[in-house]
Structures are given as structure tokens and as C-alpha cells.
Amino acid sequence: MKISIQYIIIVFLSIFTFSSCENTIDRPEQWPDWANISQPKIENAKLTGLNNESSINAGQAFKFTALISDIYNDLVSLNLSISINNREVFQKEVPLTGKESDINIQGYLPFLANFTGPVVPVVKLNALNNEVGGKTEMILPQADNITVNRPQTPDKLYVVDNLGQVFELFPIEGLEYDFITKTDLSAFGQSFKIAEKLTGDNKIDYTGLVWGTKDGEIISIGDESGSPIPISSPEGIEKIAFNTYSFIVSGAAPAIIIDKEFFDASTYAGYKSLNLSLSKGDELEFVGFGDDVSGILRPDYFINISGNKANFDGSAGDYTLQYNESNGFIYIENQIMTLPDVLWMGGTGLGFPQPPYIATSVWGWDKPADYIFCKKTAEGVFEAIVYISQGFGFKFFTRRGWESPEYPEYKAHNFTVTPSELIQSHKWTPETWDGNGDLIPGSTFTPGVYKIEINVNEDAKTIKLIPFN
């Protein structure tokens, strides 16, 4: 049998190569451990009252429990966020260690102004481990959540000032939420809290409702660390009135005088304007506009109207009052405000919500009667009280004006619009521009004064029309 020289050479080279590789490669003593990818597991998550109640009142404490675990990786943290009516009212991040942790968080759910209840809060959980991408997000199911109710209005309340003095607040007959002091306040301190209960030695009992401030806003507080309500008048005050629905305190500061003589020529023909800073709850006294200003103000921005006085019910900020010399109405606006602080309404069929009820709005921004300046009531939630005529067609805008690059508008067909018999969305057809996303009348709509509410939050995009009075 003949064996070719070429074959012998190939075999020889193969053996040589294999031997060389075997002798020159150092095998590692131990291969590295590769990371195991995992996400934390959230189990048995539940929000209850401190004694495991399924329902509590706003202004009471809660308990959150859960088991957080991870098969492969160490836990790092759990973030708990609780929101009511699109407003975050509690947030806490808990550091974690190891691969399993029992969670028990206790906290306080504040009683917010204008809260009606009952509501189920939105509870968001975010658990992290120590690996990149090791995150689990979860929204607590309703079955494991709590119901938050509006507490009953107390029979009496107490004002406790920073000097420890106690003054009783008495219910105002015929008004569901209003209280007022009846005693001499000449020796009153510089700040105070309002309490539902007192201890035996006339101290605030924090097991009941207590009102103070947080970030300049009057809100219920859960313990003595809460800030008091300041008195800004060095001359003192004569009375304190408190509304347990709006949380507006009257008398805590002197009324802001809105004198007709203070108004200057406006940039709008036929108007006079006044620039001023306002905060929610400010008491305003209108001078030169007659003895009753209830017929010249918007009832969404101005409440508790009595004679020539009213309380401001908008967000704190700089505003311009525009006095229409023809119809006597006082419009309110801030031309440079944009989302998320305000929304604007533009279109046809809208008017000032006072007699003689005339629609004045147009597709334009030339004067205050042409459009509506909406009020913010919560994060992403706005409202306006307006007169609406038959045949209306309007939409919401994130800012004022037609500036480029495009109209900053919300198209109604991207929202849930209710009730359909009163208001509907005219769906936009891009090819023909038919409807253009306007809001239009439903089958049983009749002209009148309405409150329109819009929620622009992505998880709850709604528009609602509600008859007003």
C-alpha cells in the first residue's frame, strides 16, 4: 500500500500543532461566575388602617405591609408612593438588605381641601435589587387597597395660638362647613393651629383632626411637627373664620383692597387692569364696584362672596384682573402661565358665567372675553365655570396664542368625554380636517352655566361637563 508523502506531512503537522496548543495554553483554575439576572418579587402587599381596617377617614394613619424577595440578588430598596385625586400625599423609600425583607410602613394620609371621598388611593411600588435592570414596579390592586372617606364635620373646633391660648370656633348656622370665633382676639399670638380635640390640659390632641400648613398650604397635619398657620398682620385680627371644605381661613390676614381707582388702562381696548399677587384663601375687599360683587366675579376663582368681599380660590401666583368697562365683569388671567400650571379654553359658544349670559368667545386671543382661563385644582386637573350656548365648539390649549411651531391643543377624541348626552367629541379626520377634535353639544344639551373639568394625566384622560347651580 502506497502512502503519499503529502499525507504523511499533513498528519505530522496536525500532531505537532495539537501538541503545541496543549502545551502553551494555561487553563484557569476557576471560571468566573456569571451574574444571574432577576427581578425582586413583591408578595402579600396590602394597605390598611393601623388596626387592619379596610376603610379609614382622611386625616388618619395607615399601615402598609408586604414581603419583598429575590432568588439570586440582594435587595436594595423599596419605594412606596400614595396618591389621592392625582396628588401624591405620601412617599417613602426604605433601604433593604439581603434577599428577603418583611415590610411594615406606617404613615399619615392627610385630609386635603375640597376632598369629598370616598376614594381608593393609587399606591405605586418600586423594588430594586443590586443588578442593572433588577427592578419591579407594581400598582397595588384595589382588592388589597384601602378606601379613604371624608371625615364628618366636627360639632366644634378650637383655635390654639403659639402662646398656648385656646379660642373656640362655633358653627355658623345654616352653613355646613363654616366656623367662626366669637371671643375677643386682641391678645392673639402670631400663628395658630385649628384642632378638633383638646387634651385634659388644653393642649392639641393629635388623635383628632388638626389643621396647619405645609409648603404654604393649609392642610391637615398628623403630629406637633406640622407648621402653624401664620398671622401676617402686625395689628392683630378681630375674628377667625374657617371653612372645613375649602380650608380657607378668613381674618388671619387683613383683606386685600381691590379699589376701582387702582385699575390702570389695559392693553385691551375697553378694559382696565390691575396686577397683583394672590394666594389661595386671600380675603379680598372690592371698593367702588357696589355693595354686592357676586354678579361680576367668576365663581370658580372667587368664593364665599358676601357683599363686597370674597375669598380667592386659585393657586398662589401673579395675576391680572381685567375690568370690562362695558359689562362690568372682572376677568382674571396670567397671560404667560402655561401647562402644568394652567389650561386655556378657546373656541365658540363660551361666556362669562353671570347674567345676562352671553357667549362672547371666538377662535382668538385678542381680549379676555374671547377665551377662558382655567383653574388648576390638582396635578393635571383643571376646571372652569362658564356659560355655554347652543352650537358651541371649543377645545383646551396648553398656552395662550397661536405661536409656532404648532397649536398647543388637546383633541377631545383622545379623552373620555361625559356625559355624552350633554357633550361629545367631534373626531378629527386628518384627510378632511373634519371636526378637528373639538368639543360639541350632545343630543340633550341646553344652554346654561356649567362646570367643565378636564384631567390631562395620561392614566386618566377625561373631560366632564356638570350643570352648575
C-alpha positions as CSV (number, residue, x, y, z in Angstrom):
1,M,0.0,0.0,0.0
2,K,1.4,3.3,-1.0
3,I,1.2,6.3,1.3
4,S,1.7,9.7,-0.3
5,I,4.4,12.0,1.1
6,Q,1.8,14.8,1.3
7,Y,-0.5,12.7,3.6
8,I,2.4,11.9,5.9
9,I,3.3,15.6,6.1
10,I,-0.3,16.7,6.9
11,V,-0.6,14.1,9.7
12,F,2.8,15.1,11.2
13,L,1.9,18.8,11.2
14,S,-1.5,18.1,12.8
15,I,0.1,16.2,15.7
16,F,2.7,18.9,16.1
17,T,0.1,21.7,16.2
18,F,-2.1,19.9,18.7
19,S,0.8,19.2,21.0
20,S,1.9,22.9,20.8
21,C,-1.5,24.2,21.7
22,E,-1.8,21.7,24.5
23,N,1.5,22.8,26.0
24,T,1.1,26.6,25.6
25,I,-2.5,27.3,26.9
26,D,-2.8,27.8,30.6
27,R,-6.2,26.5,31.8
28,P,-7.7,28.8,34.5
29,E,-8.1,27.2,37.9
30,Q,-11.7,28.5,38.2
31,W,-14.0,30.0,35.6
32,P,-15.7,33.4,36.6
33,D,-19.3,33.4,38.0
34,W,-21.7,35.0,35.6
35,A,-24.4,37.2,37.2
36,N,-27.9,35.8,37.5
37,I,-30.5,38.2,36.1
38,S,-33.5,38.6,38.3
39,Q,-36.2,41.0,39.5
40,P,-37.4,41.4,43.0
41,K,-40.7,39.7,43.9
42,I,-43.5,41.6,45.7
43,E,-45.9,39.5,47.6
44,N,-48.7,39.9,50.1
45,A,-48.7,43.7,49.6
46,K,-51.6,45.4,51.5
47,L,-52.6,48.9,52.6
48,T,-54.9,49.1,55.7
49,G,-55.6,51.1,58.7
50,L,-53.4,50.7,61.8
51,N,-55.7,48.0,63.1
52,N,-56.1,46.3,59.7
53,E,-59.3,48.3,58.8
54,S,-60.2,48.2,55.1
55,S,-61.6,51.8,55.3
56,I,-60.3,54.9,57.1
57,N,-61.0,58.6,57.2
58,A,-58.7,61.2,55.6
59,G,-56.5,62.6,58.4
60,Q,-55.8,59.1,59.9
61,A,-52.9,56.8,60.0
62,F,-52.3,53.8,57.7
63,K,-50.2,50.7,57.6
64,F,-48.5,49.1,54.5
65,T,-47.2,45.5,54.7
66,A,-45.5,43.3,52.1
67,L,-42.9,40.6,51.5
68,I,-40.0,41.6,49.1
69,S,-37.7,38.8,48.0
70,D,-35.2,37.9,45.3
71,I,-33.9,34.5,44.4
72,Y,-30.4,35.5,43.2
73,N,-29.6,39.1,44.0
74,D,-29.5,41.2,47.1
75,L,-32.3,43.7,47.6
76,V,-31.5,47.5,47.6
77,S,-34.7,49.5,48.3
78,L,-38.5,49.7,48.1
79,N,-40.2,53.0,47.2
80,L,-43.8,53.5,48.3
81,S,-45.9,56.3,46.8
82,I,-49.6,57.0,47.6
83,S,-51.7,59.5,45.6
84,I,-55.2,60.8,46.2
85,N,-57.0,62.7,43.4
86,N,-53.9,62.8,41.3
87,R,-51.8,64.3,44.2
88,E,-49.0,62.4,45.9
89,V,-49.8,62.6,49.6
90,F,-47.2,60.1,50.9
91,Q,-43.8,58.9,49.7
92,K,-41.1,56.9,51.4
93,E,-38.1,54.9,50.3
94,V,-37.0,52.1,52.5
95,P,-33.4,50.7,52.2
96,L,-33.3,46.9,52.1
97,T,-30.5,44.2,52.5
98,G,-30.3,40.5,51.8
99,K,-32.6,38.5,49.6
100,E,-35.8,38.8,51.7
101,S,-37.4,41.6,53.7
102,D,-40.7,42.0,55.6
103,I,-42.1,45.5,55.0
104,N,-44.1,47.4,57.6
105,I,-44.5,51.1,56.9
106,Q,-46.8,53.3,58.9
107,G,-47.8,56.8,57.9
108,Y,-50.4,59.5,57.8
109,L,-52.9,60.2,55.0
110,P,-53.7,63.9,55.1
111,F,-57.1,65.4,54.8
112,L,-57.0,67.7,51.7
113,A,-59.0,70.7,50.8
114,N,-62.1,70.1,48.6
115,F,-61.9,66.4,49.3
116,T,-65.3,64.6,49.0
117,G,-64.4,60.9,49.2
118,P,-64.8,58.0,49.3
119,V,-61.8,57.2,47.1
120,V,-59.3,54.3,46.7
121,P,-55.8,55.8,46.5
122,V,-53.3,54.9,43.8
123,V,-50.4,53.0,45.5
124,K,-47.2,52.6,43.5
125,L,-44.4,50.2,44.5
126,N,-40.9,50.2,43.1
127,A,-38.5,47.5,44.3
128,L,-34.8,47.4,43.3
129,N,-32.0,44.8,43.6
130,N,-28.3,45.3,43.2
131,E,-28.1,44.3,39.5
132,V,-28.6,46.6,36.5
133,G,-32.2,46.2,35.4
134,G,-33.2,44.5,38.6
135,K,-36.4,46.4,39.2
136,T,-40.1,45.5,39.8
137,E,-42.8,48.1,39.5
138,M,-46.4,47.5,40.7
139,I,-49.7,49.3,41.3
140,L,-51.5,47.8,44.3
141,P,-54.7,46.1,43.2
142,Q,-58.0,47.5,44.6
143,A,-58.7,44.3,46.5
144,D,-55.5,44.9,48.6
145,N,-56.1,48.7,48.9
146,I,-57.9,50.9,51.4
147,T,-60.9,53.2,51.0
148,V,-60.4,56.7,52.2
149,N,-63.5,58.6,53.3
150,R,-64.3,62.2,54.1
151,P,-64.5,62.7,57.9
152,Q,-67.6,64.1,59.4
153,T,-67.7,67.8,60.1
154,P,-67.0,68.3,63.8
155,D,-69.5,69.9,66.1
156,K,-67.0,72.4,67.3
157,L,-63.4,73.3,66.6
158,Y,-60.6,75.1,68.6
159,V,-58.0,77.6,67.6
160,V,-54.8,77.2,69.6
161,D,-52.3,80.0,69.1
162,N,-48.5,79.9,69.5
163,L,-48.9,81.3,73.1
164,G,-51.0,78.3,74.0
165,Q,-54.2,80.3,74.2
166,V,-57.4,78.4,73.2
167,F,-60.3,80.0,71.4
168,E,-63.4,78.1,70.3
169,L,-64.7,78.1,66.7
170,F,-68.5,78.0,66.6
171,P,-70.5,76.6,63.6
172,I,-72.2,79.2,61.5
173,E,-76.0,78.5,61.4
174,G,-77.2,77.4,58.0
175,L,-73.7,76.7,56.6
176,E,-72.4,73.1,56.5
177,Y,-68.7,73.7,56.7
178,D,-68.2,77.2,58.2
179,F,-67.0,78.1,61.7
180,I,-66.2,81.4,63.4
181,T,-64.7,82.8,66.6
182,K,-66.9,84.9,68.9
183,T,-64.5,86.0,71.6
184,D,-62.0,88.8,71.8
185,L,-58.8,88.2,69.9
186,S,-56.9,91.3,70.9
187,A,-54.2,89.3,72.7
188,F,-53.9,86.7,69.9
189,G,-50.5,85.4,69.0
190,Q,-48.6,85.4,65.7
191,S,-49.6,81.9,64.5
192,F,-52.1,79.1,65.3
193,K,-53.4,75.7,64.5
194,I,-57.0,74.5,64.4
195,A,-57.9,71.3,66.3
196,E,-60.9,69.0,66.6
197,K,-59.9,67.8,70.0
198,L,-58.0,69.0,73.1
199,T,-56.3,67.1,75.9
200,G,-57.3,67.5,79.5
201,D,-54.7,70.3,79.9
202,N,-56.0,72.2,76.9
203,K,-53.2,71.0,74.5
204,I,-53.9,69.9,70.9
205,D,-54.9,66.2,70.7
206,Y,-53.4,64.9,67.5
207,T,-55.7,61.8,67.5
208,G,-58.3,64.1,66.1
209,L,-58.2,66.4,63.0
210,V,-55.6,69.2,63.2
211,W,-55.0,71.8,60.5
212,G,-51.7,73.6,60.0
213,T,-49.6,74.4,56.9
214,K,-47.2,72.6,54.6
215,D,-45.4,74.5,51.8
216,G,-47.6,77.5,52.5
217,E,-50.9,75.5,52.0
218,I,-53.4,74.8,54.8
219,I,-53.6,71.0,55.2
220,S,-54.4,68.5,58.0
221,I,-51.3,67.5,60.0
222,G,-50.6,64.4,61.9
223,D,-48.4,65.5,64.8
224,E,-46.9,68.5,66.5
225,S,-44.1,68.8,63.9
226,G,-46.6,70.3,61.5
227,S,-46.2,74.0,60.8
228,P,-48.8,76.5,62.2
229,I,-50.9,79.0,60.2
230,P,-49.2,82.4,60.3
231,I,-50.7,85.8,61.1
232,S,-49.3,88.4,58.7
233,S,-51.0,91.4,60.3
234,P,-48.9,93.2,63.0
235,E,-52.1,95.0,64.1
236,G,-53.7,91.7,65.0
237,I,-57.1,90.3,64.0
238,E,-60.7,90.7,65.1
239,K,-62.0,87.2,64.2
240,I,-61.1,83.9,62.6
241,A,-63.5,82.1,60.2
242,F,-62.7,78.6,58.9
243,N,-64.3,76.5,56.2
244,T,-63.7,72.8,56.6
245,Y,-64.3,72.0,53.0
246,S,-62.1,74.6,51.2
247,F,-59.7,75.0,54.2
248,I,-59.9,78.7,53.7
249,V,-59.2,80.8,56.8
250,S,-60.6,84.4,56.8
251,G,-59.4,87.0,59.2
252,A,-55.9,85.5,59.6
253,A,-54.7,88.5,57.5
254,P,-56.2,91.8,56.6
255,A,-58.4,91.9,53.5
256,I,-56.6,92.9,50.3
257,I,-58.3,96.1,49.0
258,I,-59.2,95.9,45.3
259,D,-60.2,99.6,44.6
260,K,-61.6,100.5,41.3
261,E,-59.3,103.5,41.4
262,F,-56.3,101.2,41.4
263,F,-57.0,99.9,37.9
264,D,-55.0,101.4,35.0
265,A,-55.5,101.4,31.3
266,S,-55.2,97.9,29.9
267,T,-53.6,96.6,26.7
268,Y,-57.1,95.6,25.7
269,A,-59.5,98.2,24.4
270,G,-62.4,98.8,26.7
271,Y,-60.7,97.2,29.8
272,K,-58.8,98.5,32.8
273,S,-56.3,96.2,34.5
274,L,-54.7,95.6,37.9
275,N,-51.7,93.4,38.6
276,L,-51.3,91.7,42.0
277,S,-50.1,88.6,43.7
278,L,-52.7,86.3,45.2
279,S,-52.7,83.2,47.4
280,K,-55.4,80.7,48.0
281,G,-57.7,81.9,50.7
282,D,-56.8,85.6,50.5
283,E,-59.7,87.8,51.6
284,L,-60.5,90.5,49.0
285,E,-62.5,93.6,49.6
286,F,-63.7,95.3,46.4
287,V,-64.2,99.1,46.6
288,G,-66.0,101.1,44.0
289,F,-67.9,98.2,42.5
290,G,-71.1,98.5,44.5
291,D,-72.3,96.7,47.6
292,D,-72.7,93.3,46.0
293,V,-69.9,91.9,43.8
294,S,-71.4,88.4,43.4
295,G,-72.6,89.3,39.8
296,I,-69.2,90.5,38.5
297,L,-66.9,87.7,39.6
298,R,-66.2,84.2,38.4
299,P,-67.5,81.7,41.0
300,D,-64.6,79.3,40.4
301,Y,-61.8,81.7,41.3
302,F,-63.8,83.7,43.9
303,I,-65.8,82.1,46.7
304,N,-67.6,82.9,49.9
305,I,-68.8,86.1,48.2
306,S,-70.6,88.3,50.7
307,G,-71.4,91.9,50.0
308,N,-68.2,93.4,48.6
309,K,-65.9,90.7,49.9
310,A,-64.8,87.4,48.6
311,N,-62.0,84.8,49.0
312,F,-59.6,83.9,46.3
313,D,-59.7,80.2,45.5
314,G,-56.9,79.8,42.9
315,S,-53.3,78.8,43.1
316,A,-50.8,81.2,44.5
317,G,-49.2,83.4,41.9
318,D,-49.2,86.7,40.0
319,Y,-52.5,87.6,38.3
320,T,-54.0,90.4,36.3
321,L,-57.6,91.5,36.9
322,Q,-59.2,92.8,33.8
323,Y,-62.2,95.1,34.4
324,N,-64.6,95.3,31.4
325,E,-65.9,98.8,31.4
326,S,-68.9,97.8,29.2
327,N,-70.4,94.8,31.1
328,G,-68.8,95.4,34.5
329,F,-67.3,91.9,34.7
330,I,-63.9,91.3,36.3
331,Y,-61.9,88.7,34.3
332,I,-58.8,87.1,35.8
333,E,-55.7,85.8,33.9
334,N,-52.0,85.4,33.7
335,Q,-51.0,85.6,30.1
336,I,-47.7,83.8,30.4
337,M,-48.9,80.9,32.5
338,T,-48.8,77.5,30.7
339,L,-49.3,73.8,31.5
340,P,-48.7,72.4,34.1
341,D,-50.0,75.5,36.0
342,V,-53.0,76.4,33.8
343,L,-55.1,75.4,30.8
344,W,-56.9,77.7,28.4
345,M,-60.2,77.2,26.6
346,G,-60.7,78.7,23.1
347,G,-63.5,78.4,20.5
348,T,-67.1,79.5,20.2
349,G,-70.1,79.4,22.5
350,L,-68.4,80.3,25.8
351,G,-69.2,83.3,28.0
352,F,-68.9,84.8,31.5
353,P,-71.0,82.8,34.0
354,Q,-73.1,85.7,35.1
355,P,-76.3,87.3,33.8
356,P,-77.2,88.3,31.1
357,Y,-75.4,85.1,30.0
358,I,-74.0,85.9,26.6
359,A,-71.5,83.8,24.6
360,T,-68.5,86.0,23.7
361,S,-65.7,83.6,22.9
362,V,-64.1,83.3,19.5
363,W,-61.1,81.4,18.0
364,G,-58.8,84.2,19.0
365,W,-56.8,85.8,21.9
366,D,-57.4,89.5,21.4
367,K,-59.3,90.2,24.7
368,P,-60.3,88.4,27.9
369,A,-63.9,87.8,26.7
370,D,-62.5,85.8,23.7
371,Y,-61.2,82.8,25.8
372,I,-61.4,81.2,29.2
373,F,-58.6,81.0,31.8
374,C,-59.0,77.6,33.6
375,K,-58.2,77.0,37.3
376,K,-55.9,74.2,38.4
377,T,-57.4,72.0,41.2
378,A,-54.8,69.2,41.3
379,E,-51.8,67.9,39.4
380,G,-53.0,67.6,35.8
381,V,-56.6,68.5,36.7
382,F,-58.3,71.8,35.8
383,E,-61.8,73.3,35.8
384,A,-63.7,76.3,34.7
385,I,-67.3,77.6,35.4
386,V,-68.6,79.1,32.2
387,Y,-71.8,80.0,30.4
388,I,-72.2,77.7,27.3
389,S,-74.6,78.4,24.4
390,Q,-76.2,76.1,21.9
391,G,-74.0,75.1,19.0
392,F,-70.7,75.5,20.9
393,G,-67.4,74.2,19.6
394,F,-64.2,74.6,21.6
395,K,-61.1,72.8,22.9
396,F,-58.4,73.2,25.5
397,F,-54.9,74.7,25.0
398,T,-51.7,74.4,27.0
399,R,-50.8,78.0,26.4
400,R,-52.3,81.3,25.1
401,G,-51.8,82.3,21.5
402,W,-51.1,80.8,18.1
403,E,-47.3,80.9,18.2
404,S,-45.3,78.4,16.2
405,P,-44.4,75.6,15.9
406,E,-47.9,74.3,16.3
407,Y,-51.1,74.9,18.1
408,P,-50.7,73.6,21.7
409,E,-54.1,71.9,21.8
410,Y,-55.8,68.9,23.2
411,K,-58.0,67.0,20.8
412,A,-61.2,65.9,22.5
413,H,-61.4,62.4,20.9
414,N,-58.3,61.4,22.8
415,F,-60.3,61.8,26.1
416,T,-63.3,60.1,27.7
417,V,-66.0,62.7,27.4
418,T,-69.0,62.6,29.6
419,P,-72.0,62.7,29.8
420,S,-72.4,62.0,26.1
421,E,-75.9,63.4,26.0
422,L,-74.6,66.9,27.0
423,I,-71.1,67.0,25.4
424,Q,-69.3,65.0,22.7
425,S,-66.0,65.0,20.9
426,H,-66.1,65.8,17.2
427,K,-63.4,63.3,16.0
428,W,-60.7,64.8,13.8
429,T,-60.3,63.3,10.3
430,P,-56.8,64.3,9.2
431,E,-57.6,63.9,5.5
432,T,-60.5,66.4,5.5
433,W,-59.9,68.3,8.8
434,D,-63.4,67.5,9.7
435,G,-64.2,68.3,13.4
436,N,-60.6,69.0,14.3
437,G,-61.1,67.4,17.7
438,D,-63.5,70.0,19.1
439,L,-66.0,69.5,21.9
440,I,-69.6,69.9,20.6
441,P,-73.1,69.6,22.0
442,G,-74.7,66.3,22.9
443,S,-78.3,65.4,21.9
444,T,-80.0,66.9,25.0
445,F,-77.7,69.8,25.7
446,T,-79.4,73.1,26.7
447,P,-77.6,76.5,27.2
448,G,-76.7,77.4,30.7
449,V,-73.9,77.7,33.3
450,Y,-71.7,74.6,33.6
451,K,-68.6,73.5,35.3
452,I,-66.2,71.7,32.9
453,E,-63.5,69.5,34.3
454,I,-60.5,68.1,32.4
455,N,-57.9,65.6,33.6
456,V,-54.9,65.5,31.3
457,N,-53.0,62.8,33.2
458,E,-52.1,60.0,30.8
459,D,-53.7,57.3,33.0
460,A,-57.0,59.2,33.5
461,K,-57.7,61.5,30.5
462,T,-61.3,62.6,31.0
463,I,-63.5,65.6,30.2
464,K,-66.7,66.1,32.2
465,L,-69.5,68.6,31.9
466,I,-71.5,69.3,35.1
467,P,-74.5,71.7,35.3
468,F,-73.7,74.5,37.8
469,N,-76.5,75.5,40.2
